[in-house]
Every structure is written in C-alpha cells, then in structure tokens.
Amino acid sequence: MARTTAFKLSALYLLIFAIFSGIILGYIAWNTRRLLDAQITETIETEINALAEQYRQGGLRRLVAVIERRGRQSGSFLYLLIDPRGDAMTGNAILRVPVQSVSPGWSEMRYNWPDEGEERGRRAKVRTFILPSGLRLFVGRDLEEQDRLQITIRRARGLSLLLVLLMGGFGAWFVTRRVLKRVEGVATTSAAIMAGNLSQRLPVTNTDDEFDRLSLHLNAMLDRIGELMTGLRELSDNVAHDLRTPLTRLRNGAEGALRKAETLEEAKSALERAIEESDHLLRIFDALQMITRAESGNLATSLKPQRLEDIVASLAELYEPLAEEAGLAFDTRIGTDLVADANRELIGQALSNLIDNALKYGVKPAGEGGSLTITAEKAGGQIRIAVADRGPGIPEDKRAAVVERFVRLDASRAKPGLGLGLSLVAAIARLHGGELRLEDNAPGLRAVLVLPEVTDSAARTLAPGIALPEKEA
C-alpha cells in the first residue's frame, strides 16, 4: 500500500497540511505572546505613571510610603528604590544583578522575593528610572504567568500537531484503501475482459465521482467494441453467405464455358456473364468499403457547411421521371436555409439509397396507385429529410434488423439488391452526428434522415475560411 500513488499523494497532502498547521499554530503562539507582552508593558506604564504622580505631589517621602504600601499588597508587581550607593531604600524584591550597572529603560531581570532562597530565580520585565536625586527606581511585573501560558500553548500546539498527524494518517489510510478497492475492481474486471469475457463491465457505485465517470465512459467504449465485434462476426457470416452464390455462378459459368463453348459467340457470352457477376461482386465490396469508412470516422474531416435543400432538390429532379415511369405520384416539400455540416457526396448517396428503396418496394399492384414523397424541414435544432412511400412498409419488430449488413426482408431475393443500402445510410447518418429513423407511414414506410442543424454564423465558426454556398435561384 505504501508504494501506491494514492498513499503517496495522501502522505504528501498530510505533510503539507501538517506544515501549514504548524505555521498557523506557531503564529498564534507568537501573537499571543506579543499581546501578553504588550499588556504587561501597558500595565507597568500605568503603574509608573501613578508613582510619578505621587512623587510630584509628595516628593520622595510620599513615594517611599506608596512603594511600601503597594509592595505589601501586590502579588505580581515588584518595586525597588536604590540609593546612589546601591543600597535598597525600600521595595519588595531582591534583584540578582548589579543594580548600579542597569541602564535606564526596559529590560528582563532575574529576581527573588525576600522570603525565597537564592536558588530559585524568577523572571520579571522591569523598567528602570533615575530620579533627580540620583536614586534608581525599578518597577516590574513577574513573568511566571506568561511562562505558564507559553508552556500551555506549546503543549496545545504539540498535541494539536499530533492529533493532525493521527487523524490525517487515518484519513490517508482510509482514502487509500477506498481508492485501492475501486482500482482493484477496475483491474479485476479488466483482467476478465482481457481473458475474453467481453460481457464484463466496470463497476459503477452511482456516486458520480471521477471513478464512476471513468467507468461509464469505459463501459460505453466496451459496449461500442462489443457492437463492432458482433457486427464483424455477422459481417463475416453474411459475406461468406452472400458472396458464395455469385462466386459459385462465376466459377460454374467459367468452367461450363471452358468445357462446352465451341464457338466464339458462346465463349463471348460466357465472358459477358462472368463480367456481370464480377461487377456485382465489386459493387458489394465498394458498398462495404464505404460503410467501413463512414463508421470509422475517416471521412469526418470532409464535413463542411452545406445547404441541404440544394442537394435534396437536385435528387428530386433526378428521380421524378423514374417515379412517374413506375406509376408513383411524386411530391416534394423542401424548406429553406437547411444548413448542416455535411459531406455533399455522402448525403447524396444516402438519399439516393432511400429513394431507390422507395421506388423498388413502394410500388403497389396495378390499379391501387402509390406515391413517393420527399420532405426536408427544420425542427428543434435538427434537419429532417424524409422519404415516404405507400408500399408494404417494414414491420416494427424488423426495423432495427434491416439496417444491418446483408439483411433483406425479401428472402426470395426476387428483387435486385445487396442488402447494404440502409446500412450505408445509417453509417452516413452516424458520421454526421445524426441518425436514421424508420417510421410507419400508414401504409408504407417513412425513412427519416436526421442531422444536426447549424446556423450560418455557427457554420463559419466551425469551418473557418469556407464560404457558405450561395442558395441557388
């Protein structure tokens, strides 16, 4: 535990806190002593002023009488009047210094009370005066109370530092143990995940601390990795299943042509069928590559401010004749100022896939009619581009599955397709920070491409140096 980062940080914080506590307690003790010293000085000054007043009023005789009276009454004040020869005229203390060598002013002296032995020396703060007659007057106050208070403060400071160290040490141990427990949980789960159990997730205690936030982010990452691994397995299975048939046809056709073709026309026909099957395989691989690039985010740097109404209008104009040829009533409702950060080619590809699906599956039997509607509008900070048809639609329980790769509801494969169109649209939507929604059109399907909107000013901020395309007339 002592080598862990949590313990080292806790010990460092404890040391810093102890140093600052010692500084604060030392300042309190110093300030207390300074205040006591100032108080003693003020008290002595007051006493000196009173004696000076008595001396002015009654002269030396009255001063001696007052000193004798106060010396008997005061328990902590000391008074001493010395004649020029150094003999004590009156007073209640015995100084343990040569009194004639003491200069006027403040000083600390050792002294004894008359009834005490000389082995015990007391300390006193004393002010010395030389009177006009040559007499020396000593007035002071005993410092024993101050010394006791200082001892009490030092003991309190030591005890406080000891308590700080004990409580801080306990806190460091508790925090370190708690942190290590959380880290151990993460390490155990990580070891299980590395061993192959991808269903494991990091523990979350719902305290919303940094460990919970880290665990939530890592769990989200693990969920995404799990989805990608599942998609990879499904992709491998689907590729193996869906490519087996065209590859088998390609091989059988080549083998048949090799064995049976007797004329140049028969060999040419076999080569044309092989090229057609090869083109079909290339379209599959191109679609898979586009989905992979979109899902990996490699195309995110190509997103620039675009007016989506121009893209939608261009595609509507392109597909309107095809819809009318298929017998569908074609309608468009396109708003204005639909600005988003987008890749023009990818958005065009996504909308083309949705319209192709509507043309392919939205045609009703003869006589029943049908329609294809394209709408583009802003709603709640989003841009919603919808392609709606009146075909059989997609059951609600299968809408999540149809955006997977190679998934086709037409189990008979009666209609052409790769089963990759909606997968590519969903990947493009995620690349743009949006989503693909499949909704019921009652009857039919309504496929909605939802993208985040940006204002003109925001677009210029997001893409500095890129001019927003002018709206077409």
TORMI-961633 format. One line per field, with one value per residue (C-alpha): x, y, z; residue in one letter. Coordinates in pm, whole numbers. Example, Ala and Ser with C-alpha at 12.3 -4.5 7.8 and 13.67 -1.06 7.14 Angstrom:
BEGIN
px = [1230;1367] .
py = [-450;-106] .
pz = [780;714] .
resn = [A;S] .
END
This chain:
BEGIN
px = [0;287;406;72;15;-291;-87;197;-44;-222;111;218;-108;-72;283;174;-123;98;348;75;-88;245;293;-58;-23;322;179;-100;154;378;88;-41;300;322;-20;69;396;213;-40;234;412;92;26;376;344;18;182;480;254;73;404;526;211;266;630;524;265;454;817;1048;882;544;697;863;539;343;604;600;221;189;476;284;-40;75;137;299;440;789;917;1268;1419;1802;2016;2328;2550;2347;2164;1793;1581;1254;1094;958;1213;1580;1741;2006;2200;2435;2170;2410;2508;2150;2080;1752;1476;1320;1494;1433;1591;1625;1499;1372;1113;1263;1127;1269;1606;1851;1844;1516;1537;1230;1199;1046;1004;1139;1163;1442;1426;1696;1530;1665;1821;2029;1802;1719;1357;1279;916;838;598;657;659;572;209;328;573;298;73;353;409;36;34;337;173;-150;41;226;-95;-272;2;-7;-384;-346;-91;-303;-627;-452;-278;-607;-770;-486;-517;-896;-882;-601;-789;-1108;-927;-737;-1064;-1209;-889;-881;-1236;-1135;-824;-1021;-1284;-1016;-837;-1163;-1222;-867;-922;-1203;-1516;-1634;-1965;-1793;-1834;-1653;-1835;-2036;-2128;-2366;-2166;-2099;-1733;-1439;-1421;-1787;-1742;-1436;-1623;-1923;-1702;-1508;-1832;-1968;-1646;-1676;-2038;-1926;-1644;-1896;-2124;-1835;-1725;-2080;-2106;-1774;-1890;-2220;-2039;-1810;-2106;-2307;-2017;-1949;-2318;-2397;-2075;-2085;-2368;-2218;-1874;-2023;-2208;-1888;-1689;-1955;-2001;-1628;-1600;-1903;-1767;-1431;-1590;-1886;-1816;-1748;-1793;-1663;-2014;-2065;-1729;-1809;-2148;-1981;-1726;-2005;-2184;-1856;-1801;-2157;-2101;-1766;-1933;-2190;-1909;-1729;-2047;-2071;-1710;-1747;-2054;-1876;-1575;-1795;-1974;-1642;-1500;-1816;-1828;-1457;-1494;-1218;-1445;-1530;-1272;-1460;-1769;-1829;-2125;-2376;-2722;-2908;-3213;-2997;-2894;-3250;-3389;-3127;-3205;-3580;-3539;-3328;-3569;-3902;-3910;-3827;-4112;-4359;-4240;-4305;-4659;-4598;-4737;-4430;-4440;-4173;-4186;-3846;-3780;-3516;-3193;-3129;-2761;-2560;-2201;-2208;-2025;-2224;-2143;-2226;-2557;-2642;-2554;-2770;-3073;-3026;-3037;-3357;-3526;-3412;-3567;-3891;-3901;-3820;-4053;-4309;-4481;-4828;-5003;-5165;-5479;-5408;-5182;-4887;-4685;-4335;-4296;-3969;-3972;-3695;-3755;-3612;-3748;-3600;-3243;-3245;-3284;-3515;-3511;-3784;-3860;-4209;-4386;-4716;-4573;-4593;-4357;-4139;-4284;-4184;-4007;-3780;-3683;-3376;-3258;-3289;-3007;-2766;-2545;-2680;-3020;-3307;-3672;-3716;-3599;-3653;-3414;-3673;-3573;-3219;-3021;-2726;-2886;-2637;-2835;-2988;-2667;-2480;-2745;-2727;-2344;-2352;-2606;-2386;-2082;-2277;-2383;-2740;-2947;-3173;-3531;-3771;-4133;-4477;-4635;-4973;-4944;-4590;-4254;-4123;-3741;-3614;-3252;-3199;-2899;-2794;-2857;-2607;-2676;-2484;-2264;-2203;-2112;-1849;-1711;-1697;-1536;-1313;-1218;-1500;-1763;-2119;-2254;-2498;-2854;-2947;-3202] .
py = [0;237;225;318;661;719;663;885;1165;1130;1137;1445;1623;1523;1664;1990;2017;1948;2215;2473;2373;2414;2757;2868;2737;2898;3229;3202;3133;3420;3660;3553;3616;3954;4054;3941;4131;4443;4402;4368;4673;4876;4765;4865;5200;5265;5181;5405;5695;5654;5653;5957;6142;6054;6171;6504;6559;6447;6412;6128;6064;6005;5790;5564;5529;5439;5183;5019;5002;4866;4625;4460;4442;4341;3978;4012;4366;4428;4765;4862;5202;5211;5500;5621;5388;5084;5018;4937;5207;5020;4757;4407;4228;4136;4180;3929;4170;4462;4732;5024;4880;4868;5133;5326;5172;4826;4501;4149;4065;3774;3838;3677;3768;3846;3525;3298;3139;3248;2903;2988;3269;3438;3645;3989;4263;4581;4948;5148;5521;5754;6016;6377;6296;6013;5739;5445;5322;4973;4887;4549;4260;3891;3680;3349;3362;3440;3148;2911;3030;2982;2628;2559;2695;2483;2173;2253;2310;1980;1797;1961;1859;1506;1491;1633;1364;1086;1197;1275;939;763;965;882;513;522;712;492;177;306;415;88;-102;86;42;-328;-363;-198;-418;-738;-654;-551;-884;-1070;-866;-930;-1301;-1293;-1224;-916;-911;-786;-419;-193;-143;178;288;571;828;1032;1068;1054;674;644;881;687;357;490;611;284;83;284;213;-158;-155;2;-251;-529;-391;-374;-728;-853;-664;-808;-1163;-1102;-938;-1239;-1476;-1261;-1206;-1579;-1648;-1373;-1398;-1775;-1765;-1513;-1671;-2014;-1882;-1717;-2039;-2262;-2029;-2021;-2398;-2454;-2221;-2396;-2737;-2661;-2344;-2446;-2116;-1765;-1638;-1893;-1802;-1429;-1482;-1675;-1393;-1131;-1328;-1355;-979;-916;-1137;-965;-622;-746;-854;-521;-332;-535;-463;-91;-65;-246;-18;291;167;87;431;603;400;451;830;869;1095;1329;1585;1626;1775;2136;2375;2275;2387;2058;2193;2215;1850;1733;1941;1805;1445;1507;1646;1343;1079;1241;1085;741;772;872;584;347;489;672;1014;1221;1510;1725;1971;2127;2405;2676;2757;2393;2435;2149;2033;1759;1574;1653;1323;1109;1286;1243;873;825;998;807;479;582;691;374;165;362;310;-57;-151;133;38;-109;-355;-207;-11;54;354;465;770;886;1198;1375;1636;1843;2071;2214;2108;2164;2234;1939;1894;1609;1474;1213;975;826;567;377;30;-267;-99;-272;-438;-253;-556;-581;-215;-249;-552;-405;-155;-442;-551;-802;-813;-829;-887;-1026;-1373;-1499;-1233;-1171;-806;-688;-557;-616;-566;-288;26;105;0;263;530;455;473;806;944;847;1005;1335;1313;1217;903;711;662;415;509;384;587;412;245;229;334;675;682;996;1112;1336;1570;1845;2196;2483;2849;3047;3215;2887;2724;2986;2940;2563;2583;2894;3007;2813;3030;2904;2811;3065;2950;2863;3084] .
pz = [0;80;-281;-432;-587;-368;-49;-171;-258;76;261;66;144;509;522;359;593;898;790;740;1069;1248;1088;1189;1544;1571;1454;1711;1987;1874;1850;2191;2346;2174;2307;2658;2642;2526;2805;3068;2926;2939;3297;3408;3230;3414;3746;3669;3581;3913;4108;3914;4011;4380;4355;4208;4479;4790;4694;4795;5133;4977;4701;4960;5154;4844;4734;5079;5080;4728;4774;5057;4855;4503;4432;4090;4080;4208;4334;4434;4522;4533;4668;4483;4688;4571;4897;4890;5049;5009;4789;4787;4561;4551;4212;4119;3900;3987;4015;3959;3617;3491;3230;3230;3019;2966;3048;3173;3510;3744;4097;4420;4675;5016;5173;4898;4874;4609;4444;4275;4028;3884;3570;3553;3299;3458;3368;3532;3617;3762;3978;4004;4342;4186;4319;4095;4077;3947;3862;3706;3676;3729;3408;3569;3447;3098;3111;3227;2945;2693;2822;2791;2436;2339;2480;2299;1977;2009;2094;1801;1560;1698;1650;1298;1214;1367;1205;878;881;944;668;428;514;469;139;8;99;-62;-378;-396;-362;-659;-859;-771;-901;-1228;-1252;-1185;-1444;-1695;-1643;-1708;-2025;-2148;-2082;-2340;-2134;-2325;-2137;-1820;-1732;-1487;-1154;-1104;-750;-853;-653;-968;-877;-1117;-1092;-1187;-1479;-1594;-1559;-1752;-2037;-2047;-2031;-2323;-2511;-2430;-2549;-2875;-2909;-2843;-3112;-3356;-3272;-3317;-3644;-3756;-3683;-3858;-4148;-4186;-4184;-4422;-4660;-4666;-4731;-4983;-5182;-5213;-5469;-5715;-5678;-5744;-6050;-6170;-6134;-6283;-6578;-6645;-6606;-6834;-7097;-7082;-7137;-7362;-7560;-7917;-8095;-8044;-7970;-7691;-7533;-7562;-7395;-7110;-7063;-7051;-6779;-6586;-6615;-6494;-6190;-6126;-6139;-5887;-5654;-5700;-5608;-5289;-5196;-5281;-5058;-4775;-4809;-4799;-4485;-4317;-4395;-4269;-3947;-3874;-3891;-4151;-4357;-4067;-4181;-4510;-4342;-4445;-4423;-4693;-4799;-4788;-4973;-5287;-5258;-5194;-5484;-5725;-5634;-5652;-6003;-6099;-5963;-6059;-6411;-6266;-6013;-6282;-6500;-6207;-6175;-5847;-5759;-5687;-5437;-5272;-4983;-4929;-4677;-4695;-4509;-4422;-4329;-4179;-4162;-4422;-4698;-5012;-5186;-4882;-4818;-5188;-5166;-4856;-5009;-5335;-5142;-4963;-5288;-5467;-5188;-5215;-5593;-5555;-5270;-5270;-5598;-5544;-5776;-6089;-6018;-5649;-5705;-5497;-5408;-5320;-5108;-5023;-4747;-4592;-4294;-3972;-3633;-3286;-3397;-3638;-4011;-4107;-4461;-4512;-4799;-4767;-4981;-4977;-5017;-4780;-4533;-4274;-3962;-3644;-3497;-3803;-3845;-3626;-3825;-4176;-4111;-4056;-4342;-4597;-4425;-4677;-4597;-4948;-4856;-5209;-5347;-5620;-5648;-5716;-5425;-5196;-4855;-4784;-4876;-4537;-4360;-4560;-4485;-4110;-4115;-4301;-4052;-3758;-3925;-3943;-3577;-3671;-3711;-3947;-3828;-3991;-3920;-4017;-4300;-4255;-4501;-4621;-4484;-4389;-4374;-4196;-4210;-3903;-3899;-3653;-3783;-3769;-3830;-4093;-3826;-3646;-3976;-4047;-3697;-3737;-4078;-4086;-4433;-4600;-4765;-4727;-5071;-5208;-5234;-5589;-5762] .
resn = [M;A;R;T;T;A;F;K;L;S;A;L;Y;L;L;I;F;A;I;F;S;G;I;I;L;G;Y;I;A;W;N;T;R;R;L;L;D;A;Q;I;T;E;T;I;E;T;E;I;N;A;L;A;E;Q;Y;R;Q;G;G;L;R;R;L;V;A;V;I;E;R;R;G;R;Q;S;G;S;F;L;Y;L;L;I;D;P;R;G;D;A;M;T;G;N;A;I;L;R;V;P;V;Q;S;V;S;P;G;W;S;E;M;R;Y;N;W;P;D;E;G;E;E;R;G;R;R;A;K;V;R;T;F;I;L;P;S;G;L;R;L;F;V;G;R;D;L;E;E;Q;D;R;L;Q;I;T;I;R;R;A;R;G;L;S;L;L;L;V;L;L;M;G;G;F;G;A;W;F;V;T;R;R;V;L;K;R;V;E;G;V;A;T;T;S;A;A;I;M;A;G;N;L;S;Q;R;L;P;V;T;N;T;D;D;E;F;D;R;L;S;L;H;L;N;A;M;L;D;R;I;G;E;L;M;T;G;L;R;E;L;S;D;N;V;A;H;D;L;R;T;P;L;T;R;L;R;N;G;A;E;G;A;L;R;K;A;E;T;L;E;E;A;K;S;A;L;E;R;A;I;E;E;S;D;H;L;L;R;I;F;D;A;L;Q;M;I;T;R;A;E;S;G;N;L;A;T;S;L;K;P;Q;R;L;E;D;I;V;A;S;L;A;E;L;Y;E;P;L;A;E;E;A;G;L;A;F;D;T;R;I;G;T;D;L;V;A;D;A;N;R;E;L;I;G;Q;A;L;S;N;L;I;D;N;A;L;K;Y;G;V;K;P;A;G;E;G;G;S;L;T;I;T;A;E;K;A;G;G;Q;I;R;I;A;V;A;D;R;G;P;G;I;P;E;D;K;R;A;A;V;V;E;R;F;V;R;L;D;A;S;R;A;K;P;G;L;G;L;G;L;S;L;V;A;A;I;A;R;L;H;G;G;E;L;R;L;E;D;N;A;P;G;L;R;A;V;L;V;L;P;E;V;T;D;S;A;A;R;T;L;A;P;G;I;A;L;P;E;K;E;A] .
END
